[in-house]
Amino acid sequence: MSAEKAAKAPKAAKAPKAKKDSHTAAELAPHYGVILSPVITEKATNGSQYSQVTFRVRRNATKPAIRAAIEHLFKVEVKAVNTHNRMGKTKFVRGRKGERSDVKFAIVTLKEGNTIDVTTGL
């Protein structure tokens, strides 16, 4: 009987798994998806005397997309955008091998008279 049931009921095809980033935040909300977080370190803070602010951005973000996002979200004028890709390191923790994630940073230089207070958020 079980053989008859198996023959009658066709196996349901498994739906292909959607990629984790199939609908990235960058596609859904272009400006909010580009900027991940501000970088608050000593080196990034020293850039503020040159009207520079550092942000973590998506790995696939381009300079024009970063510029548009910063200008739209913070209502400032951007003079220049420099990017830096930091490749993840292999580290050993308690004898096990692990790897840090790759990260892309954007160093945004603002035009005279514009400021961003990264401590307040959006």
C-alpha positions in Angstrom: 0.0 0.0 0.0 2.8 2.4 0.8 4.3 1.7 -2.6 1.0 2.7 -4.3 0.8 5.9 -2.2 4.4 6.8 -3.2 3.5 6.2 -6.9 0.4 8.3 -6.7 1.8 11.3 -4.8 4.5 12.9 -6.8 7.4 14.2 -4.7 7.2 17.9 -4.1 10.1 19.6 -5.7 12.2 21.5 -3.2 12.2 25.2 -3.9 15.7 26.5 -4.5 17.0 28.4 -1.5 17.1 32.1 -2.0 20.4 33.7 -1.7 21.0 35.5 1.6 21.4 38.8 -0.3 18.9 38.3 -3.0 17.0 41.4 -1.9 19.7 43.4 -0.2 18.8 46.5 1.8 20.7 48.4 -0.9 18.0 47.5 -3.4 15.1 48.1 -1.1 16.2 51.4 0.4 19.1 52.8 -1.7 20.3 55.4 0.8 19.8 53.5 4.0 21.3 50.3 2.7 24.7 51.8 1.7 25.8 53.2 5.1 26.2 50.5 7.7 27.6 52.4 10.7 30.0 55.2 11.6 33.5 54.4 12.7 34.3 55.8 16.1 38.0 55.2 16.7 40.9 57.5 17.6 42.1 57.6 14.0 38.6 58.4 12.6 38.0 61.0 15.2 41.3 62.8 14.3 39.9 63.2 10.8 37.2 65.5 12.1 39.7 68.4 12.2 39.9 68.0 8.4 36.1 67.8 8.0 36.3 64.1 7.5 33.9 61.4 8.7 34.5 57.7 8.4 31.7 55.1 7.8 31.5 51.4 7.4 29.7 50.7 4.0 28.6 47.8 2.0 31.3 45.9 0.2 29.6 46.6 -3.2 29.0 50.3 -2.6 30.4 52.7 -5.1 31.7 56.2 -4.4 28.8 57.9 -6.2 26.3 55.8 -4.2 28.1 56.6 -0.9 28.1 60.4 -1.8 24.4 60.3 -2.6 23.6 58.5 0.6 25.5 60.8 2.8 24.1 63.9 1.1 20.5 62.6 1.4 20.7 61.2 4.9 22.6 63.9 6.7 21.7 66.9 4.4 25.3 68.0 3.9 27.5 68.7 0.9 30.3 66.2 0.2 33.6 67.3 -1.2 35.2 63.9 -1.7 34.8 60.2 -0.9 37.8 57.9 -0.4 37.2 54.1 0.1 39.4 51.5 1.8 38.8 47.7 1.6 40.2 45.9 4.7 40.5 42.2 4.0 39.7 39.8 6.9 42.5 38.2 8.8 42.9 34.6 9.8 43.0 34.4 13.6 43.3 31.5 16.0 41.1 31.5 19.1 41.5 28.7 21.6 43.3 26.6 19.1 40.6 26.9 16.4 41.0 28.7 13.2 38.6 31.6 12.5 38.5 34.5 10.1 37.5 38.1 10.5 35.0 39.5 7.9 36.1 41.7 5.1 35.1 45.4 5.6 34.9 48.4 3.4 35.3 51.9 4.8 34.4 55.3 3.3 36.3 58.4 4.4 33.9 61.3 3.5 35.3 64.8 3.3 32.7 67.5 3.7 32.6 70.9 2.2 33.3 74.0 4.4 30.6 74.7 6.9 29.1 71.2 6.9 29.3 68.9 9.9 27.9 65.5 10.9 27.4 64.5 14.5 27.8 60.7 14.3 26.9 60.3 18.0 23.3 61.3 17.5 22.4 58.8 14.8 19.9 59.3 12.0 
